[in-house]
Structure formats: structure tokens, C-alpha cells
Amino acid sequence: MRKLCLGLGFGKEMPIEEQIERCAKIGWDGVFTGWSEDSPEWNKLVRKACDDNGMFLQSVHLPFHHVDRLWEEGEKGIIEQDTQIRAIREFADLGVDLFILHTIIGMEKNNPTELGLERYAKIFDEAEKLGVSVALENTEGEVYLDYLFKHFDNHKAVKFCVDTGHEQCYNFGHDLITKWGHKLVGTHLNDNMGMTGEKLTWHDDSHLMPFDGIVNWEATAKRLNNVGYKGPLTFELTCNNKPNRNTHDIYNHLDYDGFASLALEKAKKFRDLVENN
């Protein structure tokens, strides 16, 4: 039976080691988290807490707030490249072998550059030297994902992580699981209400629990099976509303344990779909 993993920091304030302990007691098999630029000790704490609680540290999400700089001229792009490499090195030293990386940030951006390819190449090459993988995640700006896979499809370290919510609201329902299934090594499973207005907006990226939005989960299970995906099922969820939205009011009554427990119920329901299709 495949492992079920949950992204930490889903909107409830709590020390990271306590989050990991609680997720373990609730019944999750593993977790994923981000990287702390300011505190290598925090990163070590994540590793230790996972080990102490028998939890699988499925992946580390690399910084994404400034990945657009990788495509642009200037020193900031070099700094961003070096930041990504530093994050990979620090957690690779702690035994993590999968890193999730966005290709862009910014709804209005649609111009991949040769300079960006060079910088991503340096990140990928460093990952290969370390014996780890970098899974590109589908976000807004699907053209950047296509551009990178066009040039690095055969790179040993370059893989794919599908975000089902982004597929629904940012990628106009495009079937990216099938398109890039030969590179698929991870999932960010979540739900939303699709694109609700005329323009793309991050407010539509709800990260609801599965079955609480409009994603077709039976079809998603079939698509995962059709590409032969056998890895963990990892969920990236939040308990909080986006600005001017009320999609998450259904979770208002839940504390940390309540949210993580309900999420696990829904995760098991989806796993059943995957394993019985």
C-alpha cells in the first residue's frame, strides 16, 4: 500500500517538531516541508523529528517567491540560482533525495529565456552531482514548464511533480499528468473551484482537501495509473481562505489534529480510487 504524505505548515501555527509528531500519531506516513534560509538548525530539526517519529521526509519544497529572477538579467538572478543550490545541498546532506521547484512566479509572465535555461541547468547539474532529483511543478506560466522539459527531458536529475489544483485553475484543465507522466515522481494533491473569473489569479489556487472542489478525482486516479505512477500520494493543503473567498469556511471548526485527521480520511479515499482502478 503506497504511502500518504502531508505538506506541513498548512495554516496552523505550531512548532515544526510538534506538527511532525502529531501527523505521525494521526496516521500519516510522511511529510514534506520547505527550507529555512536563515536557520540550518531548523532544517536539521525537521530531519530529526521525522526520524524520531518514524516519518518519511518525502521531499523539500525549494524557495519559489523569486524564481522569476532566474529568467532575468542581473545579479539577483545569480543570487536566486545560488540560493536554490544551497537549499539542495543542505537537505541532500540530511538525506533528502527529492526537491520540488517552481518554474516561474507571476501570472503575467510568459517569456522564457536562454539565460534562464543556463541557470536552471546549473541547478540541475548540481542536483545530479549530489545524486538527488529536482521535480518541476506545474504552476502558472505553463510555457516555462514546457520550455524546461523541452531542453532537459533527458537530464537524469530533472523530474515532474504534478499539482492537481494548479492543473485545474492555472493550466486550464490541461492533462499534465499524461503529458509529463514519464517524468512523474511526486504529487501535490489538492482541490479547488477552477478558474472563477476572466483572469488567472492566485486567489483561485485554494488548496482544498480532495473532494471539496471540482477536480475529478476518479479521473485523476486513472491518469496516475495510466502513466504507471507508483510513488507516494502527497497532499498540499491549507485551512485558510484566500482573500475575499469563503471556500475554507468548512474547516473553521477544525483544530490542527482535526484538520490533519479529516485530510487523512480523504487521502485514504483517494488512495482507494488509485488502487482499485
N, C-alpha and C positions, 0 to 999 in steps of 0.2 A: 504494500500500500504506500503510495507516494506521500512525501512529507508536506505538511501545511505550515506555511511561514507567514508572519505578520510584520509589516513595517512598524517600527517604533516611533514614538512621538506623534501620535495621531490626534493631538489636540488636548490631551490631559496632562497637566503639569505634575511631574513625578520624577525623582531621580532615576537615571537610566538603569542602574543595577536593580532597583525595585521593579521597574517595568519588566525587565527580563525575568526576574523571579516570579512575578505574577503570571506572566504569559506561560511560563513553564508549568505552574501549578494548575492553570486553567486547562492546559492540554495541547497548546501549540507545540509543534516540533522544532520550530526555528524562528528566527527573526532576521530583519535587515535594518540597517541604520545608516546614518550619514557619517561624515568625517569631521572631526574638530580640528580646524587650522591652528587654533590657539592653545590647544591642550593635548599634547601627545599622551599625557597620563589618562585623559578621558578615553581615548581610543583603547588604551591598554585595559582600562576598567571594563569596557564593553566586552573585550575578549575574555577577561577573567570571569565576568558574570555569566557569560554564555557557558564557559567551561564548568563553572561551579554548579550550574543548574542543568547540565546535560543538554544544552540548547545548540542547535545548528545555526551558525552565523552564515546565513545563505549568501549574502552579498553586502557590499558597501556602495551606497549611492554617492557618486562624486559630486563636487560643487557644481551648481548649474546657474547661479544668478548672473554670471558674467561670461558664459560660454560664447556669446556672440562676439566677444573680443578676439576669439581665436581666428575669426574670419577677416579681421580688420587690421589695417596698418597700425604700427605704433608699439611703444614699449608695453602698454597694457596687455596686448595680445601675448607677448613673450612671458609676462608675469603670469597670465592665466594658464598658459601651457605648462610652465614650471610648477604652478600650484597643483594642477591635475597630476603631474608626475610625482610630486611629493606625496600626495594623498595615496596614490597607488603603492608607492614604496613603503609607506608607514604601515598600511594594513596588510600588504603582502608579507612583511616581516612578522606579522601577527597571525599568519596562516590563512588569510582570506585569499581566494583564488578567482573571485568574480566581482567585477566593478561595473556599475551602471552609469552611463554617461549620456547626457543630452547632446543633441547636435546643434541646437540654437535656442535662443530665448528672444521673444518679440514677435507679435502677430504680424507686424508689417514687413518683416524681413524676408526676402526671397532671392538673395543674390550670393550663392556660394562662390568662393574664390580659390584660386590656386594657392594663395598664401595659407588659407585655412587647411587645405589638404596637407601642406607641408607640416603644419603644427600638429594636426591630428596624427600624421604619420609618426612624428616623434613620440607622441603619447603611446600609440600602438606598439611601436618598436621597443619602447621601454617595458611595456607590459609583457611582450614576448620574451625579452631577456630575463624577466623575473618569473616566467612560467605561469602567468596568470592571463585571464581574459578580460576584455573590455566589451560589454554588451551595449550597443547603441539603442537608445529608447526612442520610440516614435513620439513626437510631440507636435506642436505647431510647426509650420515650415517643413512639410514632408519632403520638399525638394532637397533639403540638406541631407536627410537620411538617404534618399536615392543617390545623391551625388557621392556620398561617402562609400556606400556599398558598391557603386559602380567602379570605384577605384580600389577598394580594399576587400572585395568579396573573397579573395583568395588568401588574405592575410590570416595567419594562424591565430592571432590574438583577437581578431575582430568578430564579435558575435551580435546577436539581436535579443533584446528584451521587449516583449510586447506589453503595452499599456492599453487595456481594453477600453478604458474610459476615454483616453486620447483618441483611439480609433474611432469612437462614436462621435465625439464633439469637435475634435481638431482635424481629423483626417476624413471627414465627410462619410464615415461608414466604410471606407476602403478596407478590403480584406488584406491586412498586412501580415497576418499570421501565415496565410498561404503564400503570399509574395516572398517573404523572407524566412519561411519555415525551415529552410536548410541551414540557417544560422541561429535558430532559436535555442536559447539556453536558459531563459528565465521569463517570469511573468510579473506584471503589476496588474493584478485583477481588481477591478473596481467598476462601479456603475455610475450613470448619470442620466439626465433627461435629453441628451443630444444638444445640438446647436439650436438655441431657443430664439435667436434674433437673426438679423440680416448680416451681422458681422461676427467674426470669431472673437471670443472673449474668454479670459481665464475664469470668469465667473461661472461658465458652463462646466468647468472641469471639477465636478462635485466630489469625486472620490467617495461615493456612497458604497454601502455594502452591496454585494451581488443580490439581485432580485428586488432591489429597491428603486431601480430606474428602468430604462427601456432597452438595455442590452439584451440580446437574445442569447441566453446562457446555454441552452441546448445546442444551438448552432455553434457557439464558441467552443464547447466541448468537442463537437465533431471536427471542427477545424484543427484543434490541437492534436486530436488523434490522427487526422488525415496526414499531417506533416510528421508524424512519428514522435511527437514530443513526449518524453518520459520523465522529465525533471520534476522538481518540487513545484507546488502551486503556491505562489507567493502573492499576498494581498496588500495593496497600498490604500489605506482608508483614512478618513478623517471624521471626527464627530461634530465639526463646526460648519455653520453656514458660510457661504461666500457672501460678499456684500450685497445687500438688497435681495437676498434669497431666503427661502424658508425650507429648503429641501431636507435639512438635517434636524428639523424640529422633532422628527420621530425618534431621535436619540437623546432628547433633552433629559429624560428621566434616568438615563444610564450613567453610573459612575464608571471608573476605569475597568473594574472587573466585569461589570455588566456589559459594557461595550465590547470588550475583548471576547467575552463568552458568547454573545449573540453573533459576533463576527465568525467565531469558530463554528457555530451551528450552520451558518450559511456557507462557510468554506467546505464543510463536510458534505453539504447538499450538492455543491458544485463538483466536488471530487467524485461523488456517486455518479453524476452525469458523465464525467470523463471516463470512469472505469466501467460503466455499463453501456457505453455507446460503441 
